[in-house]
Amino acid sequence: MRRDLRLRDNVALAEAARASDEVALAFVLDPALLRSERMGAPLVQAFFSALAALRAEVRERGSDLVLLEGDFAEQLTAFARRIGAGAIFYNEDYDPEARLRDKRVRAALEAVGIAVHASLDHVYFGADEVRTESGAPYKVFTPYKRHWLDQHALAPRLPVQSNRASAQKLLASAEIGATREVPTPEAYGHASSTAFPMCGEAEARARLDRFLALGGASDGYAVQRDIPALEGTSRLSPDLRAGTIGIRTCVARARAAMEGASSQRRASLDVWITELVWRDFYQQILRNFPHVARAPFVAETAAIPWRDDEAAFAAWCEARTGYPIVDAAMRQLNTTGWMHNRLRMIVASFLTKDLLLNWQWGERYFERHLADADLAQNNGGWQWAASTGTDAAPYFRIFNPVLQGQRFDPEGTFVRAMLPALRSVPTKYVHAPWQMPPLVQREAGCIVGEDYPAPIVDRAETKARVLAAFSAALGRREK
Ligand SMILES: Cc1cc2nc3c(=O)[nH]c(=O)nc-3n(C[C@H](O)[C@H](O)[C@H](O)COP(=O)(O)OP(=O)(O)OC[C@H]3O[C@@H](n4cnc5c(N)ncnc54)[C@H](O)[C@@H]3O)c2cc1C
């Protein structure tokens, strides 16, 4: 088990059950990875809670989820030998480091006569399945999506029956022997928090049910998905990351919910499926262009002279930019391990365009603070915002955080909830508090520069700065 911590709609588990009389489930804890720069507390907590939920369900069936710790190849070889396993089945991961590791583990297992079978599970269509007519990977989303939808209409991928297939085949816990308990995040140096998302298969399915129910968030998703003060989205991203729900299940359930639905609801469900297609799109980008993990997708954008301003970066991380929608978003990230999609776009634009800081700084920060941190989606989102990626926003399109706030949080409900200093600021000024006359500041109990920071940058200046930096790097004239 890896990023697929569930019994239902799990391709490798279905394959293992089809090919074998007996099946055992194992997960390897890699201390080096768990303690590495790439893993943050919310992601570790999401995975450990998903492991605990999976173990509880497997134990109810008289079996166990074996937790191993250490080097993957050594641990899996020893475990396979201990229970007399002839083959190992696993679901692929497109992360370049995971792929390197899998290659090494496969070689080690095969060298001692254990067969290794890889399946594709975490995406709806694989990286080589949706290609242009000439067989090349897509670099632009819209034609990719069109092709994806055509292919889906012709041959939808139904959820696989892994739960039923494996039900009678799970090895009894007595035959597996004692195994260690699910550790706490603290064991690997991470602080846990009740505010971070908890994952588990039953909870993920309940979340999907709630989202898709008539009267649930899916009804008005097309519009409400952009309003951070509302629970307007599914909140399934940590589950899709830990694999407590299958992507085929999500698509099939959304399609089924469309039948007989109103046109507004159908349109909303269409938009939601489009988001799942974005997820496949960025996954295939990572698999087909693995250099994006270390460098911009568009090579010439490597010449952009990003600034080396640690103080500005710290202000962004610590929600002290003086731009309420940016600070409220960063507060949401820092305290809950999740951030609304609209806000991710706003803070990413602010970091890369207004502060002219390298998108990789932001990508790394998100990686350590998101419960859904996923190299493919995170990298895709950051490179889109920084105008260095596939199908990126044109570099001269820069989000205005004041206008974005006024448009998507018109009453200031979200910023007030996240930033108590702004609680009594009149709505007129809530997205630009520095514009409050001194008397209004006193009445609102919010003195700019004391109770809430003054803006760290003047956007009129930063706009000229970023346009000059991009046009110099790309050798084009300013637009
Ligand atoms: C800078 C930036 C960084 C991001 N980093 C991540 C990340 O590390 N992990 C992650 O899962 N998503 C990431 N996203 C995409 C998106 O913000 C989240 O998937 C979404 O906010 C999750 O909330 P939800 O589950 O309620 O989404 P919903 O709106 O309910 O969407 C359903 C699912 O579709 C997928 N999805 C939605 N929006 C996108 C998108 N723009 N790109 C790709 N897939 C999408 C997700 O799997 C999501 O769970 C990032 C976006 C940006 C702009």
PDBQT file of the ligand as one rigid body, heavy atoms in Angstrom, charges set to zero:
ROOT
HETATM    1  C1  LIG A 501      -0.414  27.128  -6.389  1.00  0.00    +0.000 C 
HETATM    2  C2  LIG A 501      -1.323  25.919  -6.299  1.00  0.00    +0.000 A 
HETATM    3  C3  LIG A 501      -0.894  24.781  -5.607  1.00  0.00    +0.000 A 
HETATM    4  C4  LIG A 501      -1.722  23.659  -5.506  1.00  0.00    +0.000 A 
HETATM    5  N1  LIG A 501      -1.265  22.545  -4.832  1.00  0.00    +0.000 NA
HETATM    6  C5  LIG A 501      -2.026  21.419  -4.783  1.00  0.00    +0.000 A 
HETATM    7  C6  LIG A 501      -1.566  20.254  -4.114  1.00  0.00    +0.000 A 
HETATM    8  O1  LIG A 501      -0.441  20.192  -3.590  1.00  0.00    +0.000 OA
HETATM    9  N2  LIG A 501      -2.403  19.170  -4.067  1.00  0.00    +0.000 N 
HETATM   10  C7  LIG A 501      -3.648  19.189  -4.635  1.00  0.00    +0.000 A 
HETATM   11  O2  LIG A 501      -4.363  18.182  -4.556  1.00  0.00    +0.000 OA
HETATM   12  N3  LIG A 501      -4.095  20.268  -5.301  1.00  0.00    +0.000 NA
HETATM   13  C8  LIG A 501      -3.339  21.387  -5.387  1.00  0.00    +0.000 A 
HETATM   14  N4  LIG A 501      -3.813  22.500  -6.038  1.00  0.00    +0.000 N 
HETATM   15  C9  LIG A 501      -5.108  22.417  -6.742  1.00  0.00    +0.000 C 
HETATM   16  C10 LIG A 501      -6.355  22.833  -5.931  1.00  0.00    +0.000 C 
HETATM   17  O3  LIG A 501      -6.146  24.059  -5.298  1.00  0.00    +0.000 OA
HETATM   18  C11 LIG A 501      -6.780  21.785  -4.888  1.00  0.00    +0.000 C 
HETATM   19  O4  LIG A 501      -6.822  20.515  -5.464  1.00  0.00    +0.000 OA
HETATM   20  C12 LIG A 501      -8.174  22.096  -4.341  1.00  0.00    +0.000 C 
HETATM   21  O5  LIG A 501      -8.180  23.379  -3.747  1.00  0.00    +0.000 OA
HETATM   22  C13 LIG A 501      -8.570  21.040  -3.329  1.00  0.00    +0.000 C 
HETATM   23  O6  LIG A 501      -9.795  21.319  -2.734  1.00  0.00    +0.000 OA
HETATM   24  P1  LIG A 501     -11.055  20.385  -2.981  1.00  0.00    +0.000 P 
HETATM   25  O7  LIG A 501     -10.683  18.964  -2.793  1.00  0.00    +0.000 OA
HETATM   26  O8  LIG A 501     -12.172  20.908  -2.176  1.00  0.00    +0.000 OA
HETATM   27  O9  LIG A 501     -11.304  20.616  -4.531  1.00  0.00    +0.000 OA
HETATM   28  P2  LIG A 501     -12.568  20.451  -5.471  1.00  0.00    +0.000 P 
HETATM   29  O10 LIG A 501     -12.862  21.781  -6.035  1.00  0.00    +0.000 OA
HETATM   30  O11 LIG A 501     -13.676  19.718  -4.834  1.00  0.00    +0.000 OA
HETATM   31  O12 LIG A 501     -11.966  19.572  -6.668  1.00  0.00    +0.000 OA
HETATM   32  C14 LIG A 501     -11.977  18.134  -6.648  1.00  0.00    +0.000 C 
HETATM   33  C15 LIG A 501     -10.575  17.615  -6.873  1.00  0.00    +0.000 C 
HETATM   34  O13 LIG A 501     -10.101  17.996  -8.160  1.00  0.00    +0.000 OA
HETATM   35  C16 LIG A 501      -8.691  18.204  -8.111  1.00  0.00    +0.000 C 
HETATM   36  N5  LIG A 501      -8.404  19.617  -8.411  1.00  0.00    +0.000 N 
HETATM   37  C17 LIG A 501      -9.169  20.681  -8.110  1.00  0.00    +0.000 A 
HETATM   38  N6  LIG A 501      -8.601  21.819  -8.576  1.00  0.00    +0.000 NA
HETATM   39  C18 LIG A 501      -7.460  21.445  -9.178  1.00  0.00    +0.000 A 
HETATM   40  C19 LIG A 501      -6.437  22.166  -9.846  1.00  0.00    +0.000 A 
HETATM   41  N7  LIG A 501      -6.480  23.493 -10.023  1.00  0.00    +0.000 N 
HETATM   42  N8  LIG A 501      -5.386  21.470 -10.327  1.00  0.00    +0.000 NA
HETATM   43  C20 LIG A 501      -5.321  20.136 -10.184  1.00  0.00    +0.000 A 
HETATM   44  N9  LIG A 501      -6.253  19.401  -9.565  1.00  0.00    +0.000 NA
HETATM   45  C21 LIG A 501      -7.320  20.049  -9.067  1.00  0.00    +0.000 A 
HETATM   46  C22 LIG A 501      -8.258  17.900  -6.683  1.00  0.00    +0.000 C 
HETATM   47  O14 LIG A 501      -7.841  16.561  -6.634  1.00  0.00    +0.000 OA
HETATM   48  C23 LIG A 501      -9.543  18.123  -5.897  1.00  0.00    +0.000 C 
HETATM   49  O15 LIG A 501      -9.579  17.397  -4.685  1.00  0.00    +0.000 OA
HETATM   50  C24 LIG A 501      -2.993  23.662  -6.138  1.00  0.00    +0.000 A 
HETATM   51  C25 LIG A 501      -3.417  24.808  -6.828  1.00  0.00    +0.000 A 
HETATM   52  C26 LIG A 501      -2.601  25.918  -6.911  1.00  0.00    +0.000 A 
HETATM   53  C27 LIG A 501      -3.082  27.129  -7.657  1.00  0.00    +0.000 C 
ENDROOT
TORSDOF 0
